[in-house]
Amino acid sequence: MEAATKIFNEGIDCQFLNLGAKSWKKGKVRIRINVEFYAEENNQENQIINIQNNSSDSPLDDLRKIMN
């Protein structure tokens, strides 16, 4: 297995020296990535979506309401 993929899956061997320790500690290092998405509430964007769902006399009337 290539080292680039191994570090994400099973980890690679390494040694770590803690502050004040007299010897190295053996172990493995593995990289994990966590991606999260949080939607932001945007009133203007919600208004535009609502306008698209509602029929009106003129689309410009709806835009004028948002701008005011």
Buried (B, 14 or more C-beta within 10 A) or exposed (E): EEEEEEBEEEEEEEEEEEEEEEEEEEEEEEEEEEEEEEEEEEEEEEBBEEBEEEEEEEEEEBEEEEEE
